[in-house]
Each structure stands twice: as structure tokens, then as C-alpha cells.
Amino acid sequence: MPITKTLTISQPLPEITAGHLKLGGHGPQGKTISLNNFYLEQDGQPWIPVMGEFHFSRYPHQEWEAELLKMKAGGVEIVTTYIFWIHIEEEEGLFDWSGNNNLRKFGELCAAHSLQVLARIGPFSHGECRNGGLPDWLYGRPFAVRSNDERYLFYVKRLYNEIAAQLKGLLFKDGGPVIGVQLDNEYMHCGAPWEVTYRPGTQWVPSGSGGEEHMRILKRLAIEAGLDVPLYTCTGWTNSPVPEDEILPMQGGYAFTPWSPDPNYRQPPSPEFIFRDRHREPVLNARPTYDGLRYPYVTCEIGGGIQDTYHHRPVVPAEATEGLAVVQLGSGANLLGYYLYHGGSNPTGRHAWMNEFTVPRISYDFQAPLGEFGQFKPSFASLRLLHMFLKDFGSLLAPMPVILPDDAGGLTPENTFTLRFSARTRGGTGFLFFCNYQDHVEMLDQKDVRIHLRIEHETISIPHKKGLALQKNVSAILPFNLSLEGVLLKYATVQPLARIEGDGSVDYFFFAPPGMEAEYAVDHSTYARLVVKHGSLTEESGITYISVDPGFDCVTEFTKADGSQVRLFTLTRLQAELCSRQTIWGCERLIISDASAVVSGEELHLYSSGQKQIELFTYPAPMDRLESSSGACKGKTEGIYTHYTLKLPRKEIKLNVEQTTEDRVCIRFPKGIMPDGQAVLLRVDYTGDTGEAYIDGKLVGDNFYNGTPWEFGLNRFARLLDDKELFILIQPLEKTSSALRYIPTGRKEAFRKETTHDHLAEIKSISSVIEQKIIVRPSKK
């Protein structure tokens, strides 16, 4: 049955006002960061940055640089990081800024690679850290933490002074990367369990009681310590106090919510996948403590995945992470901030585990786009599509308010049949946002959809004749009235990806969402000549309708009256997921590869697992010949691209596996199994409650079973594994366990029918996965 929706966008739009927020700052050489009630500005230009969380103290410092480069390759511009107080001052008065706690080194690496930093300085952090990040020694003090008590604030001031000393010279005002700090976290919204009590979960770090005054005090203490930055932020959750115009409130949202302490809790479908005007109503389904229209709507905790807890272990698909981000953008977000973007591992304290008791003792993978050991997850590529879009179209999108269909207010998460969409527009130009994903229910394919946009002096029907299709679990962004160097695109049923300045033309890359026919509608008066390759066209009432077959060689070429050219390239969704926009070899280029591409100076690093060869396409063509660490690197011209095929040497590791029982395995490795530039993951396919990895009796890794294989990185333990074995222990899953619902079948029949045991612990297979890093660089010959 056809689905027809009409969206009227001619009503008065909200005004953009500036000058009232006590935020912003100046750096050397005229650099500025400012903001109004709609968006942030960088050097005077509207800016929708991408922000990703990476906890430096949860990752080996020797590997920080490589991981930061991966984040940058994914489109991250701002790195957020908790400074966990307990990691730094586990014992009172002994501040440890060495090794993995070396905040200064982390900041310097971000600066070296043009990544900005927002430091979440606490004192309370949460992040599933022990005591929410507060040191144990604060527990036995005769004052309330997270209060205005001067005795507590004495320690906060000391912490802030220490952080400021580490970041001295790295602040934005000094030309450094640190553009902001977050003050406390989730203040007056929630606390965390005190792990020092006899029974975990019985006493909690309080949520706080000092109100707005406490946040003002924290800002004052930060400034007095020397943390003078453009942005002071806080989480603006339910009940969180926000001193007016003093601190920028940030929001977030998670599709999966496994933090309930009730083992019998079953999560209902999340409301996060319904479009709303979050600028006007920033807090979901609750009254905010601040006027949302005074601030831009920005996020710091869009779920990049989720951390499994003992009783609740959801698996987060890439479609959920992408859909969440698309809904946030379509609901008015003008900063995409992910928690987490990069997973990690909890350090082991001198006196106790550093995790919260509800989560694994070590693993903090979070199912993030980059995993606990730096693995590229499927969500990395899907989110990169959005980040590339924001790089080229974010300044246009930033001033645009949200327009919703009339039935948006009545939508519920359980509604699987009503089209979910929104628009953002100003001045007649805009974008449509669609999301057909919903957790915990199965959505329906939306077929034969037509959208009528009523703009002041016209109505645009999308598409023109045949309705478009939106498959279940698919999200999409479609443009309307978009000027492409003067060529007016009335609408397109393809998603904008990137803009590249080519040799004699300006080139735009789009991709077709799965199941959606690719069509462009262009104002005929805005170009002089048109050539279509792999497509057809018709004209009607001054509009040229162009239907194309997406692919690498699908190009639509416009020549304008002045002789300049604009070209539109249309890729498939799968091809688009292989794309990254990188600055390398002298200019911005489109890199297309079936390996994960990361730039380091003049080197292109290609990460590959299980492939015999890597396909690499570049545009524009490199000026110099290239060479590869894997051997020959001869390119050939294919359309606009230069195509390289890189042969990979065969890599394999023979594991010496001794399985003593169904639930116990000892593994020995040959010496020197981790050659330079390669990463080795152990993949354990098992069924049980939890998995544990030991070396010489010490726990080095763990996993909560959720039906997916456990991946464990070996590189950081290479020296130990030269002469010691790795012991894998699977804890049994009881027949009465609430975790049974995470068995792939979700049924008790997962227990073998022939067994009479009341528990299940089985190691099905153990294999190694080698990730090769191939380096491509200009030839020295």
C-alpha cells in the first residue's frame, strides 16, 4: 500500500542568537571556537564536529598513536577521555602520571595528529569504573563526596591542580588540542556502587546534592587551576543542574540499557529511534533542568555500542549504532559524540580490581567501533559514512532546525509500520532523515513511499513518480534544494558522501541506500550540458530526472554555462562503506579499499584480516609512484580511479592446544609469533557463563558470554607467551541462569538433551586471526 507523507516547512523558523553564552575562546594565529544557541563555530564557520571517547588509562600507551590515527581515519575530530581519579591517585597523595596514565603524552599525540581533546576531569566519572572513578580512600571520610563541603572540595581542588599541570601548554589558548573540560558526570542524576563495602551494590556513591552552586564551584576551581578552555560542559540528564549560560549541557542516548540490577528485567523497545525536536526538548521523555533553546543541542554519549553487564548481555548490531546517530542528527544534534568509540581494558589496581562489580573485571570492549584490542568493527565503516557527510555538508546543516511530520508525536517504539522521518531545513535547502531500525522488535520494509515537501513557493515530491523503498534496518539521509557549485539538485534518492576537488571539476560522491532506486532531479536552467554514464534521463517542467545504476563507473557530468564541470558519482552502499576521505600525498583524496585505511604522515596503512590480496583505489591519482611493504605496487587507471592490487603473504599460527576438560584449555605459542606490524587475536568460540584467560596464574582477560565468539588480543602479552602458556577457563552456565536468554537459540534446549548435568561449559573451537598492516608510501626509487 502506498505511503504518502506531506511535510510543511514554510512556518517561521527559530532565530539564531549569540552573545549570551559565557563560553568560547581564542587561540594563536586567530583560531577561535565560539557558539550560539544553534551550533558551534570553528574559526567563524558553522561546525558539527564528531567526537569519540577513548580512555587513555585503559589502553597500552605504546599503542596510543596507532589507535588515535584509526579514530581520525574514522572521521573523529575531538577525542574525549575520562581522567579516572582512582587510576591516577589510587593511594592518597601518590599521583601516578606514568605509563598508561601519562595524560600529557596522550595530549601531545592528539596535538601531533590535529585531534582536539575534551577532557572529562571528574571528579566523579562513572564509566563502569570502580567507585565511579573515586579512590577507595575517600570512602572513610567524615564528609559527603559530590557535595559543597569544603573538606571534599579540598581534594577536588588538588586533583584539578594536578590535571592542569599535566595539560599545561596543551590548552587551546596556547595552541594546544584541549578545547574543553567536562565537570563531574551525571551530577544529581546517578551515582555508582562503592566497591569497598562488604557486599557490592549495597552502598552507593551519592548522585550529589549541591545543585547549580556545585557546578559553579567546579568551574571556578578548574579555572583557578589553570584549565582555561573555550568549552565547559556537563551531562544534562534528568535532574542534572545546569547554571544558565555558564556550562554547555550535553546529551546522549543508548539503544540498549543493560544496567538494571534486576536479573529478570527485560528491556522494552527503546524510544531512541523516534525523531523528535531535541533542540526544544533535549531530555528524552522528561523535563529538562534548562532552556534547551538557549544552547545548541550537542551530544557526548551516543551509544557507540554497550558494555554487557552480568545479568544483561545484549549484542549491538551496526545498524543500531548508525540508526541512533542518524536519528540524533535528524532530531537536531549539532555535535555527534560517541561513548565509546574505542574500547579498552581495565588496569589491575595495586589493591583491588578497577572495574564496577557488574561488568567484566578487565574487558571494556563496549562493542565499540574500535574494539578492546583495536579491532575494526562493522560499525566503524557505517558511522564513517555519516562523518564524511558532516565534513562536507555539516556547515550547511548546522543552522537548520528540525521539522517533523504531524504524526511524529504519537509514534511509539512498538509501532513497526509508520514511516519514521524528519527534515532539517533553512532557506529552502535541507535534508530528509529516515530510520527504519528499532531494537527489540522487527521493523517492516517501507514500500512505495512518497514525501511531499511544501516549501514557501513550491512543493517538491520525492520521488517524482515511482515511490521509493526503505528496507527494514536501513537509515538514510536525502538532500533537497541542494546547490552543487550552482547546479541545483531539487532532490536525490541517494545519500551525500563526499566532495572532492578534482582536476578541472568538482566531484560529489553519493551512494544508494540498500533497496532504494537512485534518482537525481536537477533544475535544467542551472546547467548547459549533461552526460550520463550508466543511467537514463527524462525532462518535465524544467526538471531533469536522472535514474542511474550505482557502481564505480556511474557518473553524471554537468557542464555549466561558464564551462566549469560538476560530476556526480553514485556508489552502492557496500562500495561507500569501503570509502574514506583522507589528506595524503599532498591533497585530499578518496581512498577506497577492502582493507581498513589509516593515514600516518605520508604513509597509508592498510589493515587486513584473512585476505589473500587487497584492492585499493585512489582519487585523484598520486603524483608519484607508490611502493608497498607487501611487494609490487603498480597502479592502473580505471575511470577516475587508480587501482592497485596488493598481494599479501600467507600468515598463519599453529596453536599448540591441550584441552584438559570441556571447559579448560592450555595453549602454547611458538616464540616470536607477533612479527612487526601484525596483530594476533585469539578467537574462542564457546558456550558458558563467562570466559577467563590466565598467564602464570594472573587474570589477563575476560568475557561475558553473549552468543558471539570472544576475541582476545595477544600482542600485549607477547613476551610472557614466549615461555608461558595461556590458560582459558570457561565458567559454567547454570540451567536456572537468567543469562540463558543470550544463548543463540534463547532456549533451555541449548543444553544438550543427552546430558544430565545442570550446567553448560563448552569450548567449541579456538583459532587465531592475524591482522596484517600493509604500508603504502611514495616510492624512493
C-alpha positions, 0 to 999 in steps of 0.5 A: 500500500502506498505511503504518502507523507506531506511535510510543511516547512514554510512556518517561521523558523527559530532565530539564531542568537549569540552573545549570551553564552559565557563560553568560547575562546581564542587561540594563536594565529586567530583560531577561535571556537565560539557558539550560539544557541544553534551550533558551534563555530570553528574559526567563524564557520558553522561546525558539527564536529564528531567526537569519540571517547577513548580512555587513555588509562585503559589502553597500552600507551605504546599503542596510543598513536596507532589507535588515535590515527584509526579514530581520525581515519574514522572521521573523529575530530575531538577525542574525549577521555575520562581522567579516572581519579582512582587510576591516577591517585589510587593511594592518597597523595601518590599521583601516578602520571606514568605509563598508561596514565601519562595524560600529557603524552596522550595530549601531545599525540592528539596535538601531533595528529590535529585531534582536539581533546575534551577532557572529562576531569571528574571528579566523579566519572562513572564509566563502569569504573570502580567507585565511579572513578573515586579512590577507595580512600575517600570512602572513610571520610567524615564528609559527603563526596559530590557535595559543597563541603569544603573538606571534599572540595579540598581534594577536588581542588588538588586533583584539578591542580594536578590535571592542569599541570599535566595539560599545561601548554596543551590548552587551546589558548596556547595552541594546544588540542584541549578545547574543553573540560567536562565537570563531574558526570551525571551530577544529581542524576546517578551515582555508582556502587562503592566497591569497598563495602562488604557486599557490592551494590549495597552502598552507593556513591551519592548522585550529589546534592549541591545543585547549580552552586556545585557546578559553579564551584567546579568551574571556578576551581578548574579555572583557578587551576589553570584549565582555561578552555573555550568549552565547559560542559556537563551531562544534562540528564534528568535532574542534572543542574545546569547554571544558565549560560555558564556550562554547555549541557550535553546529551546522549542516548543508548539503544540498549540499557543493560544496567538494571540490577534486576536479573529478570528485567527485560528491556522494552523497545527503546524510544531512541529511534523516534525523531523528535525536536531535541533542540526544544526538548533535549531530555528524552521523555522528561523535563529538562533542568534548562532552556534547551533553546538557549544552547545548541543541542550537542551530544557526548554519549551516543551509544557507540555500542554497550558494555554487557553487564552480568545479568544483561548481555545484549549484542549491538548490531551496526545498524543500531549504532548508525540508526541512533546517530542518524536519528540524533542528527535528524532530531537536531544534534549539532555535535555527534559524540560517541561513548565509546568509540574505542574500547579498552581494558581495565588496569589491575589496581595495586589493591583491588580490581578497577572495574564496577562489580557488574561488568567484566573485571578487565574487558571494556570492549563496549562493542565499540567501533574500535574494539578492546584490542583495536579491532575494526568493527562493522560499525566503524565503516557505517558511522564513517559514512555519516562523518564524511557527510558532516565534513562536507555538508555539516556547515550547511546543516548546522543552522537548520532546525528540525521539522517533523511530520504531524504524526511524529508525536504519537509514534511509539517504539512498538509501532513497526509500520509508520514511516519514521522521518524528519527534515532539517531545513533553512532557506529552502535547502535541507535534508530528509532523515529516515530510520527504519531500525528499532531494537527489540522488535522487527521493523517492516520494509517501507514500500512505495513511499512518497514525501511531499515537501511544501516549501514557501513557493513550491512543493517538491515530491520525492520521488517524482513518480515511482515511490521509493523503498526503505528496507527494514534496518536501513537509515538514510539521509536525502538532500533537497534544494541542494546547490552543487557549485550552482547546479541545483539538485531539487532532490536525490534518492541517494545519500551525500558522501563526499566532495572532492576537488578534482582536476578541472571539476568538482566531484560529489560522491553519493551512494544508494541506500540498500533497496532504494532506486537512485534518482537525481532531479536537477533544475535544467536552467542551472546547467548547459550540458549533461552526460550520463554514464550508466543511467537514463534521463527524462525532462518535465517542467524544467526538471531533469530526472536522472535514474542511474545504476550505482557502481564505480563507473556511474557518473553524471557530468554537468557542464555549466554555462561558464564551462566549469564541470560538476560530476556526480558519482553514485556508489552502492552502499557496500562500495561507500562503506569501503570509502574514506576521505583522507589528506595524503600525498599532498591533497585530499583524496578518496581512498577506497579499499577492502582493507581498513585505511589509516593515514600516518604522515605520508604513509597509508596503512592498510589493515587486513584480516584473512585476505589473500590480496587487497584492492585499493583505489585512489582519487585523484591519482598520486603524483608519484609512484607508490611502493608497498611493504607487501611487494609490487605496487603498480597502479592502473587507471580505471575511470577516475580511479587508480587501482592497485592490487596488493598481494599479501603473504600467507600468515598463519599460527599453529596453536599448540592446544591441550584441552584438559576438560570441556571447559579448560584449555592450555595453549602454547605459542611458538616464540616470536609469533607477533612479527612487526606490524601484525596483530594476533587475536585469539578467537574462542568460540564457546558456550558458558557463563563467562570466559577467563584467560590466565598467564602464570596464574594472573587474570589477563582477560575476560568475557561475558558470554553473549552468543558471539565468539570472544576475541582476545588480543595477544600482542600485549602479552607477547613476551610472557607467551614466549615461555608461558602458556595461556590458560582459558577457563570457561565458567559454567552456565547454570540451567536456572541462569537468567543469562540463558536468554543470550544463548543463540537459540534463547532456549533451555534446549541449548543444553544438550538433551543427552546430558544430565548435568545442570550446567553448560561449559563448552569450548567449541573451537579456538583459532587465531586471526592475524591482522596484517598492516600493509604500508603504502608510501611514495616510492624512493626509487 
